[in-house]
Amino acid sequence: MTGGRAVLLAEDDPSIAQPLARALNREGNDCTVVGTGPEALAAAVSGAYSLVILDLGLPGMDGLEVCRRIRSERPQLAVLMLTARTDEVDFVVGLDAGADDYVGKPFRLAELLARVRALQRRSAGGDDVVLDSGDIQLDARARRVVVDGTELTLANREFDLLRCLMETPGQVRTRDEIMTEVWGSTDLRSSKTLDMHISWVRRKLGDDQPGRRKHIATVRGVGFRFDP
């Protein structure tokens, strides 16, 4: 298995591994699940994966040792560590072992998926990406958005919000996913801020003009969808 979206999930609890693998696959990843430390290490160093989600408490070899060995053999491989032990010392130890990010259990699925996307962008040089929906082009490196040949002026959050939606065209993004990815928070203030920013971005895209096609659709009770 190869490719920029190939994800290895090393988790021995099926009640966590199975729904998480399904969610990762829905996001366009090709997820493989393993349940022991030795399996995780062998798969991770094979070169087949761009990201490893690694449980700290794996049988056979714990996640810290797996992570250390991954770092010695494949230093560029992105590693997201999961743990039920969430005190500060464990976080520091996990990061010292070479993990790129760290999520405590129980985790919010939306937050974990947002962290996965961030790691994938970083490891794939995501800031070089250009998203093209036909009439809208978004250049992440230059932070430019062009609509029908005209460059828009977007504030930083507006740009990040549009990018978040354009990265998954035709797919619904939940409010929690968007707020976590763009604001790093899902509190009520961020929720109100999201609605305001959606309104501002729609206005700048021309979605509010009569007779113009709408780019950002509201999916009532769930979130928003970008229609290319």
Secondary structure, 3 states (H helix, E strand, C coil): CCCCCEEEEECCCHHHHHHHHHHHHHCCCEEEEECCHHHHHHHHCCCCCCEEEEECCCCCCCHHHHHHHHHHHCCCCEEEEEECCCCHHHHHHHHHCCCCEEEECCCCHHHHHHHHHHHHHHHCCHHHCEEECCCEEEECCCCEEEECCEEECCCHHHHHHHHHHHCCCCCEEEHHHHHHHHHCCCCHHHHHHHHHHHHHHHHHHCCCCCCCCCCEEEECCCEEEECC
